[in-house]
Amino acid sequence: MSGRVLPCSPREIGSLFLFEELSDEQLGRLCAAGRVMGFEPGPVYAEGEPATCFYVLIEGAVALSRRVGGDDVEVVRSAQRGVYGGAVQAYLGDRVRQVYNNSMRVTEPTRFFVLPADTFADIMREWFPMAVHLLEGLFFGSKSTQAAIGQRERLLALGSLSAGLTHELNNPAAAAVRATAALRERVAKMRHKLAVIAEGPFSRDQLAHLIEIQERTAERVAKAHSLSPLETADREDAVTDWLEEHGVAGAWQAAPVFVQAGLDVDWLEQVAAAVDEEILPGAVGWLSYTVETELLMDEIADSTTRVSGLVAAAKQYSQLDRAPYQVADVHELLDSTLLMLSGKTGPRIEVVKKYDRTLPRVPAYPAELNQVWTNLIDNAVAAIGYAGGEGTLTVRTAREGDRLLVEFRDTGPGVPPEIRDRIFDPFFTTKPVGRGTGLGLDISWRIVVNKHHGTIRLESVPGDTRFQVLLPLTAPDGDGTAPDTTSAPAPSPVPEEPA
């Protein structure tokens, strides 16, 4: 919106607190370099546009807003003479992207003193060189500090995830090693038993029939299904009795193996019908090695599949081989994060997934969304820990208008009302000293709001705390890309007044 140019009075400009210490000569230069502009109610500038002017309120009222998702959220409203906004960081030059960080509108006829950004920068450097150096140091020092601590936050999360992943990988890997050693022993015994059978009184037809039974046994093991504890106990008793009745040594050891493989008395009867009674114990012993071998191979297959699944989840979580920005399945991201954090949730926290699988894929930075999920799950686990360590974490997805909702709900003690307005502030944390940096939710806010043009919000009562992330279903600019603005600051009350 363009305003009308009005006369500039050095005396009036000098009455504003920003300029009250300036000399008459300096005030005259300001009036010559700048201008007074009048605006009717309506917009003055929009967030994201090139920051071309520095505005100081002379009279009237202004309202500033930030874009959150598809909405403009008012962050401050002021009628205080001298408040300022616009190109407030022009003195930093090209080292910072010079765009308006908010949108300004006036709510009544309003006058501003307006300086072009370049002129404002030149005057700052000429009149206040020490102040400019101090401000530059504060600005870049703050960014460096925040970046360093943000990196530490990511490293802490990575260390925790690595520890959890190592624990999760160790179990199936150790199982595979144990099963491999046992398999080698069983195969050696099977070779010995086969030699004994070959030297025994087996006819050619009996051996052929026994081998056929062995093949059918292997197929049956592959199709075995789990039994209830009561069914398992009853079948083991029946198999043990049968083996003892037919003179098979070590019946009580062989019975659980047969039952685990899905074999029963009917199967044993088929074996008995295939061989003579005097060689039945040897045939059953040989088949027991077959069963054990199949079970061990199944255990190795399950373990290595588990390892492969964990590696795939780690790969999905890290997004190492993926484009930074892509159309992603939120459920895949959530699953990989939950798997990576399974060591943290442990057996005492029940994880419930309530996914709406009909939701479409969304344009996103998947690796950074995984960081958001990690922070929110970590907070939920910590909250449940404060409540005794047992509880439920519910992860829900749904459609809310033109946005996708991801909700993390925990049964912890809740967020006290007096700190809810501060939880997204940098360095604010309720965790014990050394347990948190206070940047997890701040980083999450920046990723969701600044980078994905989404919304993150909190609803909390004791026993029911919900962090809700809302993501646009389509790219904000319609061309499949999103601007990288993670470093943009969270909303702050601008224009500002000196303390």
C-alpha positions as CSV (number, residue, x, y, z in Angstrom):
1,M,0.0,0.0,0.0
2,S,1.4,3.5,-0.8
3,G,0.9,6.4,1.5
4,R,0.8,10.1,0.8
5,V,4.0,12.2,1.4
6,L,3.6,14.9,4.1
7,P,5.8,17.7,5.3
8,C,8.7,16.7,7.6
9,S,9.3,18.8,10.7
10,P,12.7,18.3,12.4
11,R,11.2,19.4,15.7
12,E,8.5,16.7,15.5
13,I,11.0,14.1,14.5
14,G,13.2,15.1,17.4
15,S,10.4,14.5,19.8
16,L,10.5,10.7,19.1
17,F,12.6,8.8,21.6
18,L,14.8,7.3,18.9
19,F,16.0,10.8,17.8
20,E,15.7,13.0,20.9
21,E,19.5,13.1,21.5
22,L,20.3,14.2,17.9
23,S,21.5,17.7,17.0
24,D,19.5,20.1,14.9
25,E,21.9,19.4,12.0
26,Q,21.3,15.7,12.3
27,L,17.5,16.1,12.5
28,G,17.7,18.3,9.4
29,R,19.6,15.6,7.6
30,L,17.0,13.0,8.6
31,C,14.2,15.1,7.3
32,A,16.1,15.6,4.1
33,A,16.9,11.9,3.6
34,G,13.6,10.6,4.8
35,R,10.0,11.6,4.6
36,V,6.8,11.7,6.6
37,M,4.0,9.5,5.1
38,G,0.4,9.2,6.0
39,F,-1.6,5.9,5.6
40,E,-5.2,5.2,5.8
41,P,-6.3,2.0,7.6
42,G,-4.9,-1.0,5.7
43,P,-1.7,-2.8,4.9
44,V,1.7,-1.0,4.9
45,Y,4.0,-3.9,4.0
46,A,3.9,-7.7,3.9
47,E,6.0,-10.4,5.4
48,G,8.6,-11.8,3.1
49,E,8.8,-8.8,0.8
50,P,12.2,-7.0,0.4
51,A,12.8,-4.8,3.4
52,T,13.2,-1.4,1.7
53,C,12.1,1.1,4.4
54,F,12.5,1.7,8.2
55,Y,9.3,3.0,9.8
56,V,8.9,5.0,13.0
57,L,5.4,5.7,14.3
58,I,4.6,9.4,14.7
59,E,0.9,9.1,15.4
60,G,-1.8,6.5,14.9
61,A,-1.9,2.7,15.6
62,V,-0.2,-0.3,14.0
63,A,-0.8,-4.0,14.2
64,L,1.9,-6.6,13.2
65,S,1.2,-10.2,12.3
66,R,3.1,-13.3,11.3
67,R,2.1,-15.9,8.8
68,V,1.4,-19.3,10.6
69,G,0.3,-22.0,8.2
70,G,-2.3,-20.3,6.0
71,D,-3.3,-17.8,8.6
72,D,-2.0,-14.3,9.7
73,V,-1.6,-14.3,13.4
74,E,-1.4,-10.8,15.1
75,V,1.6,-10.7,17.4
76,V,1.5,-7.0,18.6
77,R,-0.6,-3.9,18.4
78,S,0.6,-0.5,19.5
79,A,-0.2,3.2,19.4
80,Q,3.0,4.3,21.3
81,R,4.8,7.1,19.5
82,G,8.3,6.1,18.4
83,V,7.8,2.4,18.0
84,Y,9.5,1.2,14.9
85,G,9.6,-1.7,12.4
86,G,10.5,-2.6,8.9
87,A,14.1,-2.8,7.8
88,V,15.5,-2.8,11.4
89,Q,18.5,-5.0,10.4
90,A,19.5,-3.0,7.3
91,Y,22.8,-2.1,9.0
92,L,23.9,-5.8,8.6
93,G,23.8,-5.4,4.8
94,D,24.0,-8.5,2.6
95,R,25.1,-10.7,5.4
96,V,21.4,-11.2,6.4
97,R,18.6,-11.6,4.0
98,Q,16.8,-8.3,4.0
99,V,13.1,-9.1,4.0
100,Y,10.2,-8.0,6.3
101,N,9.9,-10.5,9.1
102,N,6.3,-9.6,9.7
103,S,3.3,-7.8,8.1
104,M,2.3,-4.3,9.2
105,R,-1.1,-2.7,8.8
106,V,-2.5,0.5,10.4
107,T,-5.9,0.4,12.1
108,E,-6.6,4.1,11.9
109,P,-5.2,7.1,9.9
110,T,-1.5,7.0,10.8
111,R,1.7,8.9,10.1
112,F,5.2,7.4,10.0
113,F,8.7,8.8,9.6
114,V,10.1,6.7,6.8
115,L,13.8,6.2,6.0
116,P,15.0,4.2,2.9
117,A,16.8,1.1,4.2
118,D,20.1,2.1,2.6
119,T,20.0,5.5,4.1
120,F,19.1,4.1,7.5
121,A,22.1,1.7,7.2
122,D,24.5,4.5,6.2
123,I,23.4,6.8,9.0
124,M,23.7,4.0,11.6
125,R,27.2,3.2,10.5
126,E,28.3,6.9,10.3
127,W,26.7,8.2,13.5
128,F,26.8,5.1,15.7
129,P,29.8,3.0,14.5
130,M,30.4,1.5,18.0
131,A,26.8,0.7,18.4
132,V,26.7,-1.0,15.0
133,H,29.7,-3.1,15.9
134,L,28.0,-4.1,19.2
135,L,24.7,-4.9,17.5
136,E,26.5,-6.9,14.9
137,G,28.3,-8.9,17.5
138,L,25.1,-9.5,19.5
139,F,23.2,-10.6,16.4
140,F,25.8,-12.9,14.9
141,G,27.0,-14.1,18.3
142,S,23.4,-15.0,19.3
143,K,23.0,-16.9,16.0
144,S,26.3,-18.7,16.5
145,T,25.5,-19.6,20.1
146,Q,22.0,-20.8,19.1
147,A,23.5,-22.8,16.2
148,A,26.1,-24.4,18.4
149,I,23.6,-25.3,21.1
150,G,21.2,-26.5,18.4
151,Q,24.0,-28.7,17.1
152,R,24.6,-30.0,20.6
153,E,20.9,-30.7,20.9
154,R,21.1,-32.8,17.7
155,L,24.2,-34.6,18.9
156,L,22.6,-35.4,22.2
157,A,19.6,-36.8,20.3
158,L,21.9,-38.7,18.0
159,G,23.8,-40.2,20.9
160,S,20.6,-41.3,22.5
161,L,19.3,-42.7,19.3
162,S,22.6,-44.5,18.6
163,A,22.5,-46.1,22.1
164,G,18.9,-47.2,21.5
165,L,19.7,-48.5,18.0
166,T,22.8,-50.4,19.3
167,H,20.7,-52.0,22.0
168,E,18.0,-52.9,19.5
169,L,20.5,-54.3,17.0
170,N,22.4,-56.3,19.7
171,N,19.5,-58.5,20.6
172,P,18.7,-60.0,17.1
173,A,22.5,-60.1,16.2
174,A,23.3,-62.0,19.4
175,A,20.3,-64.4,18.7
176,A,21.6,-65.0,15.2
177,V,25.1,-65.8,16.6
178,R,23.7,-68.2,19.1
179,A,21.5,-69.9,16.6
180,T,24.4,-70.2,14.1
181,A,26.5,-71.9,16.7
182,A,23.7,-74.3,17.7
183,L,23.0,-75.0,14.0
184,R,26.5,-76.0,13.4
185,E,26.3,-78.5,16.3
186,R,23.0,-79.9,15.1
187,V,24.2,-80.3,11.5
188,A,27.2,-82.3,12.8
189,K,25.0,-84.5,14.8
190,M,22.7,-85.0,11.9
191,R,25.6,-86.1,9.7
192,H,26.6,-88.6,12.4
193,K,23.0,-89.9,12.8
194,L,22.7,-90.2,9.0
195,A,25.8,-92.4,9.0
196,V,24.4,-94.6,11.7
197,I,21.1,-94.9,9.8
198,A,22.9,-95.8,6.6
199,E,24.8,-98.6,8.4
200,G,21.6,-99.9,10.0
201,P,19.0,-102.3,8.8
202,F,17.0,-99.8,6.6
203,S,15.8,-101.0,3.2
204,R,16.1,-98.7,0.2
205,D,12.3,-98.1,0.3
206,Q,12.4,-97.3,4.0
207,L,15.1,-94.7,3.5
208,A,13.3,-93.2,0.6
209,H,10.1,-93.0,2.6
210,L,11.9,-91.6,5.6
211,I,13.5,-88.8,3.4
212,E,10.0,-88.0,2.1
213,I,8.8,-87.7,5.6
214,Q,11.8,-85.4,6.3
215,E,10.8,-83.1,3.5
216,R,7.2,-83.0,4.6
217,T,8.4,-82.3,8.2
218,A,10.4,-79.3,7.0
219,E,7.4,-77.9,5.2
220,R,5.3,-78.4,8.3
221,V,7.8,-76.6,10.4
222,A,7.7,-73.6,8.0
223,K,3.9,-73.4,8.4
224,A,3.7,-73.9,12.2
225,H,1.6,-71.4,14.1
226,S,1.7,-70.4,17.8
227,L,-0.3,-72.3,20.4
228,S,-1.6,-71.0,23.7
229,P,0.4,-72.0,26.8
230,L,-2.3,-74.5,27.8
231,E,-2.4,-76.1,24.3
232,T,1.4,-76.2,24.2
233,A,1.5,-78.0,27.6
234,D,-1.2,-80.5,26.6
235,R,0.5,-81.4,23.3
236,E,3.9,-81.7,24.9
237,D,2.5,-84.2,27.4
238,A,0.9,-86.2,24.7
239,V,4.1,-86.2,22.5
240,T,6.2,-87.1,25.5
241,D,4.0,-90.1,26.4
242,W,4.0,-91.3,22.8
243,L,7.8,-91.1,22.6
244,E,8.3,-93.0,25.9
245,E,5.9,-95.7,24.8
246,H,7.9,-96.3,21.6
247,G,11.3,-96.4,23.4
248,V,12.7,-93.0,22.2
249,A,15.4,-91.8,24.6
250,G,15.3,-88.2,25.8
251,A,11.5,-88.0,25.2
252,W,11.1,-85.0,27.6
253,Q,13.8,-83.0,25.6
254,A,12.5,-83.9,22.2
255,A,8.8,-83.2,22.8
256,P,9.0,-79.4,23.2
257,V,11.1,-79.2,20.0
258,F,8.4,-81.2,18.1
259,V,5.6,-79.1,19.5
260,Q,7.3,-75.8,18.7
261,A,7.6,-77.0,15.1
262,G,3.9,-77.7,14.9
263,L,4.2,-81.5,15.1
264,D,1.9,-83.8,17.1
265,V,1.1,-87.5,17.8
266,D,-0.5,-87.9,14.3
267,W,2.8,-86.9,12.7
268,L,4.6,-89.4,14.9
269,E,2.2,-92.1,13.9
270,Q,3.0,-91.4,10.2
271,V,6.7,-91.9,11.0
272,A,6.0,-95.1,12.9
273,A,4.0,-96.4,9.9
274,A,7.0,-95.7,7.6
275,V,9.7,-97.7,9.4
276,D,10.0,-100.9,11.4
277,E,9.6,-100.7,15.1
278,E,13.2,-101.6,15.9
279,I,14.6,-98.6,14.0
280,L,11.9,-96.1,15.0
281,P,13.9,-94.5,17.8
282,G,16.8,-93.8,15.4
283,A,14.5,-92.4,12.7
284,V,12.7,-90.2,15.2
285,G,16.1,-89.0,16.5
286,W,17.2,-88.2,13.0
287,L,14.0,-86.3,12.3
288,S,14.4,-84.3,15.6
289,Y,17.7,-82.9,14.2
290,T,15.8,-81.9,11.0
291,V,13.2,-80.1,13.1
292,E,15.9,-78.4,15.2
293,T,17.8,-77.4,12.1
294,E,14.7,-75.8,10.6
295,L,13.8,-74.0,13.8
296,L,17.3,-72.6,14.1
297,M,17.3,-71.5,10.5
298,D,13.9,-69.7,11.1
299,E,15.5,-68.0,14.1
300,I,18.4,-66.8,12.1
301,A,16.1,-65.6,9.3
302,D,13.9,-63.7,11.9
303,S,17.0,-62.2,13.5
304,T,18.6,-61.0,10.3
305,T,15.3,-59.7,9.1
306,R,15.0,-57.7,12.3
307,V,18.5,-56.4,11.8
308,S,17.7,-55.5,8.2
309,G,14.4,-53.7,9.4
310,L,16.3,-51.7,12.0
311,V,18.9,-50.6,9.4
312,A,16.1,-49.7,7.0
313,A,14.4,-47.7,9.8
314,A,17.7,-45.9,10.6
315,K,18.1,-45.1,6.9
316,Q,14.5,-43.9,6.7
317,Y,15.0,-41.8,9.8
318,S,18.2,-40.2,8.7
319,Q,17.1,-39.7,5.1
320,L,20.7,-40.0,4.0
321,D,19.9,-41.2,0.5
322,R,16.9,-39.0,0.0
323,A,16.4,-35.5,-1.4
324,P,16.2,-32.9,1.4
325,Y,12.8,-31.8,0.1
326,Q,10.3,-34.3,-1.3
327,V,6.8,-35.6,-1.1
328,A,6.8,-37.9,1.9
329,D,4.6,-40.4,3.7
330,V,4.2,-39.1,7.3
331,H,3.4,-42.5,8.6
332,E,6.7,-43.9,7.3
333,L,8.5,-41.1,9.1
334,L,6.6,-41.7,12.3
335,D,7.2,-45.4,12.2
336,S,10.9,-45.1,11.7
337,T,11.2,-42.5,14.5
338,L,9.2,-44.7,16.9
339,L,11.4,-47.7,16.1
340,M,14.5,-45.7,16.6
341,L,13.2,-44.5,20.0
342,S,11.9,-47.9,21.1
343,G,14.7,-48.2,23.5
344,K,13.5,-45.1,25.3
345,T,9.8,-46.0,25.4
346,G,10.6,-49.4,26.7
347,P,8.1,-52.0,28.0
348,R,6.5,-49.6,30.6
349,I,5.2,-47.2,28.0
350,E,2.5,-48.4,25.7
351,V,2.7,-46.9,22.2
352,V,-0.6,-46.7,20.4
353,K,-0.8,-45.8,16.8
354,K,-4.0,-44.3,15.4
355,Y,-3.2,-43.6,11.8
356,D,-5.5,-42.4,9.1
357,R,-3.9,-44.4,6.2
358,T,-6.1,-42.5,3.7
359,L,-4.1,-39.3,4.2
360,P,-2.0,-38.3,1.2
361,R,1.7,-37.8,1.1
362,V,2.8,-34.2,1.8
363,P,5.6,-32.0,0.6
364,A,8.2,-31.8,3.4
365,Y,11.7,-31.9,4.6
366,P,11.5,-35.5,6.0
367,A,14.8,-35.6,8.0
368,E,13.8,-32.4,9.8
369,L,10.2,-33.6,10.5
370,N,11.9,-36.7,12.0
371,Q,13.7,-34.3,14.3
372,V,10.4,-32.8,15.3
373,W,8.9,-36.2,16.0
374,T,12.0,-37.1,18.1
375,N,11.7,-34.0,20.2
376,L,8.0,-34.4,20.9
377,I,8.3,-38.2,21.6
378,D,11.2,-37.5,23.9
379,N,9.2,-34.9,25.8
380,A,6.3,-37.2,26.1
381,V,8.5,-40.0,27.5
382,A,10.0,-37.6,30.0
383,A,6.6,-36.5,31.1
384,I,5.4,-40.0,31.6
385,G,8.6,-40.6,33.6
386,Y,7.6,-37.8,35.9
387,A,4.3,-39.5,36.5
388,G,5.9,-42.8,37.6
389,G,7.3,-44.2,34.4
390,E,4.2,-46.1,33.2
391,G,1.7,-44.6,30.8
392,T,0.6,-44.4,27.2
393,L,1.9,-42.5,24.2
394,T,-0.7,-42.2,21.5
395,V,0.4,-41.0,18.0
396,R,-2.5,-40.0,15.8
397,T,-2.9,-38.7,12.3
398,A,-5.9,-37.1,10.8
399,R,-7.1,-34.6,8.2
400,E,-8.0,-31.1,9.5
401,G,-9.3,-29.0,6.7
402,D,-6.6,-28.6,4.1
403,R,-3.9,-29.7,6.6
404,L,-2.5,-32.9,8.0
405,L,-2.6,-33.3,11.7
406,V,0.0,-35.3,13.7
407,E,-0.8,-35.5,17.4
408,F,1.4,-36.8,20.2
409,R,-0.7,-37.5,23.3
410,D,0.8,-38.6,26.7
411,T,-0.6,-39.5,30.0
412,G,1.9,-37.5,32.0
413,P,1.2,-34.8,34.6
414,G,0.5,-32.1,32.0
415,V,2.1,-28.7,31.4
416,P,1.3,-26.1,34.1
417,P,-0.7,-23.1,32.8
418,E,1.9,-20.6,34.0
419,I,4.6,-21.9,31.7
420,R,2.6,-22.8,28.6
421,D,3.4,-19.4,27.0
422,R,7.1,-20.1,27.4
423,I,7.6,-23.7,26.3
424,F,8.5,-22.7,22.8
425,D,11.0,-20.1,24.0
426,P,14.7,-20.8,23.3
427,F,16.6,-22.3,26.3
428,F,13.4,-22.8,28.4
429,T,13.3,-26.3,29.9
430,T,11.6,-28.1,32.8
431,K,14.1,-30.9,32.6
432,P,16.8,-31.3,35.4
433,V,20.1,-29.5,34.8
434,G,22.2,-31.4,32.3
435,R,19.2,-33.3,30.9
436,G,18.0,-30.7,28.3
437,T,19.1,-27.6,26.4
438,G,15.7,-26.0,26.2
439,L,15.9,-25.9,22.4
440,G,13.9,-29.0,21.4
441,L,10.6,-27.2,21.2
442,D,12.1,-24.1,19.8
443,I,13.8,-26.1,17.0
444,S,10.6,-27.9,16.4
445,W,8.6,-24.7,16.2
446,R,11.1,-23.3,13.6
447,I,11.0,-26.5,11.5
448,V,7.2,-26.7,11.5
449,V,6.2,-23.0,11.3
450,N,9.1,-21.4,9.4
451,K,10.2,-24.2,7.1
452,H,6.9,-26.0,6.5
453,H,4.4,-23.1,6.9
454,G,2.6,-25.3,9.4
455,T,1.4,-24.9,13.0
456,I,2.4,-26.5,16.3
457,R,0.1,-26.1,19.3
458,L,-0.4,-27.5,22.8
459,E,-3.5,-28.7,24.7
460,S,-2.8,-30.0,28.2
461,V,-4.6,-31.1,31.3
462,P,-3.2,-33.5,34.0
463,G,-3.1,-37.0,32.4
464,D,-3.8,-35.7,28.9
465,T,-1.2,-33.6,27.1
466,R,-1.3,-33.2,23.3
467,F,1.2,-31.6,21.0
468,Q,-0.4,-31.2,17.6
469,V,1.5,-30.5,14.4
470,L,-0.5,-29.3,11.4
471,L,1.2,-29.5,8.0
472,P,-0.1,-28.1,4.7
473,L,-1.2,-30.8,2.3
474,T,0.3,-28.9,-0.7
475,A,3.4,-26.9,-1.2
476,P,2.9,-23.2,-0.1
477,D,4.1,-21.7,-3.4
478,G,2.5,-24.4,-5.6
479,D,5.6,-25.4,-7.5
480,G,6.8,-28.2,-5.3
481,T,9.5,-26.3,-3.4
482,A,9.6,-24.6,-0.1
483,P,11.9,-21.8,1.0
484,D,14.6,-22.6,3.5
485,T,13.8,-20.2,6.4
486,T,14.7,-22.4,9.4
487,S,17.0,-19.6,10.7
488,A,14.2,-17.0,10.8
489,P,13.4,-16.0,14.3
490,A,10.2,-17.0,16.1
491,P,7.6,-14.2,16.4
492,S,8.7,-11.3,18.6
493,P,6.9,-8.1,19.6
494,V,8.1,-5.8,16.8
495,P,8.1,-2.9,16.6
496,E,10.2,-2.7,19.7
497,E,11.1,-0.1,22.2
498,P,14.4,0.2,24.0
499,A,14.4,-1.1,27.5
